[in-house]
């Protein structure tokens, strides 16, 4: 049996945080975008990122998370 693997990538932009989960280096299985940038505090941004990673990790533990 081939082990399924996933990675999570986050793009923290000036106005939006975008997140994607890629399975087996081929398929996007989850994606999300949240308002960010100068409109929210750093602590709120950290909470947003942590929550997104937790949600995306619910089905399996990713091999990596990149910012």
N, C-alpha and C positions, 0 to 999 in steps of 0.2 A: 504494500500500500504506500502510495506517495503522500508525504506529509504536505498539508496545505500550509502556506505561509502568507503573511500579510505585512504591509508596512503602512504607516500613517504619515502623511505629509501635511504641514501647515504653512500657509503663506500669510505672514502678518504684514499687511499693507497699511497705507496711510489712512484708509477709510474702512477697510474690510479685512476680516480674518477669514481665509478660505481653508477648508480642510478636505482631505480626500483619503480614502482607504483603498489600497490596491491589493488584490489577491493574486498570489502566484506570479507576480511581476507582469500581469497581463490585463486584468479586468478591474475597472473601478467598481467597487461594490457599495460604497457609501460616499456621499459628499455633502458639504454644508458650507454656508457663508453667513457671517455675523457682522453687524456694524461694529466698528472699532475706531482705531486712530485716536485723534485728540479728543474725541467725544466721550471716552470712558477712562476711568482711572487705571493705573497700572495693576492695582490689586484686582479690579474687576476683570481686566484683560487676562490675568493669571488664572482666575476662577473660570473664565470662559474656555481657555485652552485646556485646563485640567478636566473640566466637564466634558468637553468634546472628545478628548482622548479616552476618557472613561466610557463614554457612550460607544465609541468606535471599537473599543476593546471588549465589549460585552460578549460577543460570540467566540472570540479567540484572542489570545495574547499576541500582539504584533511582534515581529522580529526587531523592528526599529520604529522610532518616531523622529521625524526630522522637522526642523524649523527653517 
